[in-house]
Amino acid sequence: MNDPRHAVAEAGRRLHALGMSPGASGNISVRTPHGILVTPTGRGLDELTQDGLAALDADGAHTSGAPPTKEVPLHLALYARDPSAQAVVHLHSTHAVAVSCLEPDDPHSCLPPLTAYFVMRVGRTPLIPYAAPGDRALAAHVRAVPFTFRAALLANHGLVVTGADVEQAVLAAIEVEETARLHLLLHGRRARPLGPAQIADLATRHNVHWPTVPPAPSTGGVQPSVKETSGRHLKPQP
């Protein structure tokens, strides 16, 4: 297993090189046996160093290193939701932010199942109601989602994903951004997303969560859970 500090620094450089973390935006965290390592506030992801990360205990208290990102409550909420999550990536990538400004057609996923790899690697992606960046209300909105997810868009803000490790979280973030780009390219056209039978097949094969009944009309936020496809957790696939 890679050193977690090295993994976070490398992930930051990779995401910045892909144009997914403009300016000093975006943050990454990873669980460790002692708590959480998280990127510092006010630094671009391309500027990360292994010694420049913030260390937190399991409750999120800052124990050493640089001052942490203000989005620590968001990261903690995602870890609390899913004990299997070992890393969190939050980005302001262009296409994901654009979709986060649109009213979703599906209250369970603001990105449609356009490709098999989006369904396999990410699963349904709810739109989290707006709260100011760093506000604890944003973490509360994440905790309140009544169904399982591994990725979400934060309204008028950006994307957030979890993963079994930093690499898997990075791959899921890239998949979300690419699916958001496809969604915008197809917006207003007669797109042909995967159908219920195709989604159900992928759910069975890859342990993915996705609703199996038609969604209710959107009201701009997450809605109560509906019947789900098989599997308790999404398993990222190669």
Summary of the structure (lengths in Angstrom):
residues: 238
radius of gyration: 16.8
end to end distance: 16.7
largest distance: 52.5
contacts: 808
relative contact order: 0.16
helix: 35%
strand: 16%
